[in-house]
């Protein structure tokens, strides 16, 4: 087979890049090692920055998002039961939208199926070859048969554990990482959210987050040690712990129920540099991971492919390499700013046992400064809703 761009990974990053290229008349094949049902079954958060909302509209798949997405004009931060709402609309005139990553994936899949663009699911033993030259290729096995795709470029959008970053030669890649000593125990429940906007709560017992997927489905999180096992947490234990970390009014309003999904996600900050190796480009979780505290993971992935897609459109339309040459540096500027914000939010809101009483007092001082400073609130609002390019 022959295509212009081979995309590895059919998550939001790969599918969005495919959509951007398709609308520009650029041929792309997407390879995914999992089944389509598996990809759609992954439960992920979805707080969309304003730029991500605009990208969904720009590629023509924003209709359902606007019908079903939940517009949020702010968030609530709470420290030891002391709540404070940040009004993004009042502070900087912007907002975010809660629209699940699964729904974005569904919209992109539907659009791709409708157009007849090629996606190969359950592609096994994917190998990236000769991307250091002018004629890269991708090989994979499907139903026991080995296939080869010749292409101009390869986009590695296959996540942290994917083959794309692992294919880069040793010594060509520098990585930066911080692994946090805790994770988020998340519970999905078919009950109305406890509030209309997200609540980020810091308590001496640990961090908690009240989120939602829809007006009738809620997602709640509680900080737990990294070594914790999900089997140790019954529903009753989780709800008791969550209530203990929220302010009394919120705890009293919480509607509980049987969990329909329960899991623990470990937290880490990770960046790989550079993002280009010959004709291979890394994007999304293949290039970086952020703690979910700042709601940046999905948005960074979409930002990466927006930049990469524009660079490839420029290459094919104008025969200019300026965009693809600048891709890594351009994307990394935004990535590191998002890493900083996610680290800051994580540091403010979680309990770090090793910092002791001094660390807790610093968190209190940081919270008090934030509550008392409009400039500090504007900075948080600007970062949370998405830095403008």
C-alpha positions in Angstrom: 0.0 0.0 0.0 1.0 3.6 -0.5 -0.2 6.7 1.4 1.2 10.1 2.1 1.0 9.9 5.9 0.9 6.8 8.0 -0.6 7.5 11.5 0.0 5.0 14.3 -2.7 5.1 16.9 -6.5 5.7 16.6 -7.0 7.6 19.8 -8.1 11.3 19.7 -4.7 12.5 18.5 -4.4 10.1 15.6 -8.0 10.4 14.5 -7.9 14.2 14.7 -4.7 14.3 12.7 -6.4 12.1 10.1 -9.4 14.4 10.0 -7.3 17.5 9.5 -5.3 15.8 6.7 -8.4 14.4 5.1 -10.1 17.8 4.9 -7.0 19.1 3.1 -7.0 16.3 0.6 -4.0 14.5 2.0 -4.2 10.7 2.1 -3.6 9.0 5.4 -3.9 5.5 6.8 -4.4 5.0 10.5 -3.2 1.8 12.2 -4.4 0.8 15.7 -3.4 -2.3 17.5 -6.6 -2.6 19.5 -10.2 -3.1 18.2 -12.5 -0.2 17.6 -14.7 -1.4 20.5 -11.7 -1.4 22.9 -10.7 2.1 21.9 -14.3 3.3 22.5 -14.4 1.5 25.8 -11.6 3.4 27.4 -12.9 5.7 30.1 -11.2 9.1 30.0 -11.9 12.6 31.2 -12.8 15.3 28.8 -12.5 18.9 29.9 -12.0 20.8 26.7 -10.2 24.1 26.5 -11.6 26.8 24.2 -9.0 26.0 21.6 -10.0 22.4 21.5 -13.7 23.3 21.1 -12.8 25.6 18.2 -10.7 22.7 16.6 -13.7 20.4 16.8 -15.8 23.0 15.0 -13.0 23.7 12.4 -12.9 20.1 11.3 -16.7 19.8 11.1 -17.5 17.5 14.0 -18.6 19.9 16.7 -22.4 19.5 16.3 -23.0 16.8 18.9 -20.4 18.4 21.3 -22.5 21.6 21.3 -25.7 19.7 21.9 -24.5 17.4 24.6 -21.4 19.1 26.1 -21.6 20.9 29.4 -20.3 24.5 29.3 -18.5 25.5 32.5 -17.7 29.1 33.3 -15.6 28.3 36.3 -14.4 25.8 38.9 -14.5 25.6 42.7 -11.3 25.1 44.7 -11.5 24.1 48.3 -8.8 23.8 51.0 -9.8 22.0 54.2 -13.5 22.7 53.5 -12.9 26.4 52.7 -14.4 26.8 49.1 -13.7 29.5 46.6 -15.2 29.7 43.1 -13.2 31.0 40.2 -15.4 32.6 37.5 -13.5 32.2 34.3 -16.0 34.2 32.3 -15.8 37.1 34.7 -12.0 36.9 35.0 -11.0 36.5 31.3 -14.1 36.1 29.3 -13.6 32.4 28.5 -14.9 29.0 29.4 -14.3 25.2 29.1 -16.6 22.4 28.1 -17.0 18.9 29.7 -17.3 16.5 26.8 -15.8 13.0 27.3 -12.8 11.8 25.4 -14.8 8.8 24.4 -17.4 11.0 22.8 -14.7 12.9 20.8 -13.3 9.5 19.7 -16.8 8.4 18.7 -17.4 11.6 16.7 -14.0 11.3 14.9 -14.6 7.6 14.2 -18.0 8.2 12.7 -16.7 11.0 10.5 -13.9 8.8 9.3 -16.2 5.9 8.6 -18.6 8.2 6.7 -15.9 9.5 4.4 -14.4 6.1 3.7 -10.9 7.0 5.0 -8.8 4.0 5.8 -8.3 2.8 9.4 -6.9 -0.7 10.2 -7.8 -1.9 13.6 -6.2 -4.9 15.4 -2.9 -4.3 13.5 -0.3 -6.5 15.1 3.5 -6.3 15.3 3.6 -2.8 13.9 7.1 -1.7 12.9 8.4 1.7 11.8 11.2 1.5 9.3 13.6 3.8 7.4 12.1 7.0 8.9 15.6 8.5 8.9 15.6 8.6 5.1 13.3 9.8 2.4 11.2 6.7 2.0 9.8 5.6 5.4 7.5 2.6 5.7 5.3 0.9 8.2 4.8 -2.9 8.4 2.2 -4.7 10.4 0.4 -8.1 10.6 -3.3 -8.5 10.2 -5.1 -11.9 10.2 -1.8 -13.6 9.9 -0.7 -11.7 6.8 2.1 -9.1 6.8 1.4 -5.8 5.1 3.7 -2.9 4.2 2.7 0.8 3.9 5.1 3.1 2.0 4.6 6.7 2.9 6.2 10.2 3.1 5.8 10.7 6.8 4.9 8.7 10.0 2.9 10.3 12.8 3.4 8.4 16.1 0.1 9.0 18.1 0.1 5.6 19.8 0.4 6.7 23.5 3.0 6.3 26.2 3.5 2.6 25.8 3.3 2.6 21.9 5.9 1.5 19.4 6.5 5.0 17.9 8.7 6.5 20.7 10.3 3.1 21.3 11.4 3.0 17.7 13.6 6.1 18.1 17.3 5.1 18.2 19.0 5.2 21.6 20.7 8.5 22.3 18.5 10.5 19.9 15.8 11.1 22.6 16.0 12.9 25.9 13.3 12.3 28.4 12.2 14.2 31.5 10.1 12.6 34.2 8.6 12.9 37.6 6.6 10.0 39.1 4.3 11.1 41.9 3.9 8.9 45.0 0.1 8.7 44.6 -2.7 8.0 42.2 -6.3 8.8 41.6 -8.9 6.3 42.6 -11.8 7.1 40.2 -15.4 6.0 40.5 -18.1 6.4 37.8 -21.7 6.4 39.0 -25.1 6.9 37.4 -26.1 9.8 39.7 -26.4 13.5 39.1 -23.3 15.5 39.8 -23.0 17.0 43.2 -22.4 20.5 41.6 -22.8 22.1 38.2 -19.0 22.7 37.9 -15.9 20.8 38.9 -14.8 20.9 42.5 -11.1 20.5 43.3 -10.7 19.8 47.0 -7.5 19.7 49.1 -7.9 18.1 52.6 -5.4 16.8 55.1 -6.6 13.3 54.2 -5.8 13.9 50.5 -7.1 15.4 47.3 -10.6 14.9 45.9 -12.3 15.9 42.6 -16.0 16.0 41.9 -16.5 15.8 38.1 -19.2 14.6 35.7 -19.8 13.0 32.3 -23.4 14.2 31.8 -26.3 15.6 33.9 -27.0 12.1 35.1 -23.6 10.5 35.3 -20.8 11.6 37.7 -17.1 10.9 38.0 -15.4 11.2 41.4 -11.7 10.9 42.4 -9.8 10.5 45.6 -6.0 10.6 46.1 -4.6 7.2 47.2 -1.0 5.9 47.7 0.7 4.7 44.6 0.8 1.1 45.9 -3.0 1.0 46.7 -5.1 -1.7 45.1 -8.5 -1.0 43.7 -9.9 -4.2 45.2 -9.3 -2.7 48.7 -12.0 -0.1 48.1 -15.6 -1.0 48.4 -18.1 1.5 47.2 -19.1 2.3 50.8 -15.5 2.9 51.7 -15.0 5.2 48.8 -18.1 7.3 49.5 -17.2 7.7 53.1 -13.7 8.8 52.2 -14.9 11.3 49.6 -17.4 12.9 52.0 -14.6 13.3 54.5 -12.6 15.4 52.1 -15.4 17.7 50.9 -16.9 20.7 52.7 -19.9 19.7 54.8 -22.5 21.3 52.5 -21.1 19.5 49.4 -20.8 16.2 51.3 -24.4 16.4 52.4 -25.6 17.0 48.8 -23.6 14.0 47.4 -25.7 11.3 45.8 -24.1 7.9 45.9 -24.7 4.6 44.2 -23.2 1.4 42.9 -20.0 2.1 40.9 -20.2 1.2 37.2 -16.4 1.6 36.8 -13.6 1.9 39.3 -9.9 2.2 38.7 -6.7 3.8 39.9 -4.6 6.0 37.6 -1.0 6.7 38.7 0.2 10.3 38.2 3.4 11.3 36.4 4.9 14.2 34.5 6.8 13.1 31.3 8.3 14.9 28.3 10.3 13.4 25.4 12.5 15.7 23.3 12.7 16.3 20.4 9.4 15.4 18.7 10.8 14.8 15.2 13.2 12.1 14.0 13.7 12.4 10.3 10.2 11.7 8.9 8.8 10.4 12.2 6.8 12.8 14.4 5.6 12.1 17.9 2.3 13.6 19.2 0.0 13.2 22.2 0.9 10.7 24.9 3.7 9.3 22.8 5.4 12.6 23.5 4.3 13.7 26.9 2.2 12.8 30.0 0.7 15.3 32.5 -1.0 14.7 35.8 -4.7 15.1 35.2 -5.1 17.8 37.8 -4.9 20.6 35.2 -7.1 18.9 32.6 -4.4 19.2 30.0 -3.7 15.7 28.6 -6.4 15.6 25.9 -6.0 19.2 25.1 -2.2 18.9 24.6 -2.7 16.0 22.3 -5.2 18.0 20.2 -2.8 20.9 20.2 0.1 18.8 19.0 -1.8 17.4 16.0 -3.3 20.8 15.1 0.3 22.1 14.8 1.5 19.0 13.0 -1.5 18.9 10.7 -0.9 22.5 9.7 2.7 21.8 9.0 1.9 18.8 6.8 -0.8 20.8 4.9 1.8 23.5 4.3 4.3 20.9 3.0 1.9 19.4 0.5 0.3 22.6 -0.5 3.3 24.9 -0.7 6.2 22.4 -0.8 7.6 24.2 2.2 9.4 22.4 5.1 9.2 25.4 7.4 6.3 24.0 9.4 7.6 20.5 9.8 11.0 21.8 10.7 9.5 24.0 13.4 7.0 21.4 14.7 9.0 20.1 17.6 10.1 23.5 19.0 6.6 24.9 18.5 4.8 22.1 20.2 7.3 21.8 23.1 6.8 25.4 24.1 3.2 24.8 24.8 3.9 21.3 26.3 6.3 22.7 28.9 3.8 25.5 29.9 1.1 22.8 30.3 3.5 20.6 32.3 4.3 23.6 34.6 0.6 24.3 35.2 -0.3 20.7 35.8 2.6 20.3 38.2 1.5 23.5 40.0 -2.1 22.4 40.4 -0.9 19.0 41.6 1.4 20.6 44.1 -1.3 22.9 45.5 -4.0 20.3 45.8 -2.4 17.0 46.9 -1.0 15.8 50.1 2.8 15.2 50.0 3.7 13.3 53.2 7.4 14.1 52.8 6.9 17.8 53.0 5.3 17.7 56.4 3.8 20.6 58.3 5.9 23.1 56.3 4.5 21.9 53.0 0.9 22.2 54.3 1.5 25.8 55.5 2.9 26.6 52.1 -0.2 25.2 50.4 -2.4 27.2 52.8 -0.4 30.4 51.9 -0.7 29.6 48.2 -4.5 29.1 48.5 -4.9 32.3 50.5 -2.9 34.3 47.9 -4.9 32.9 45.1 -8.2 33.7 46.8 -7.0 37.3 47.5 -5.4 38.1 44.2 -7.4 38.8 41.0 -4.2 38.6 39.0 -3.4 35.1 40.4 -7.0 34.0 39.6 -6.6 35.4 36.1 -3.4 33.4 35.6 -5.1 30.2 36.7 -8.1 30.9 34.5 -5.9 31.6 31.5 -3.9 28.4 31.9 -7.0 26.2 32.7 -9.0 27.4 29.7 -6.0 27.1 27.5 -3.1 29.4 26.6 -3.6 31.2 23.3 -0.9 30.7 20.7 
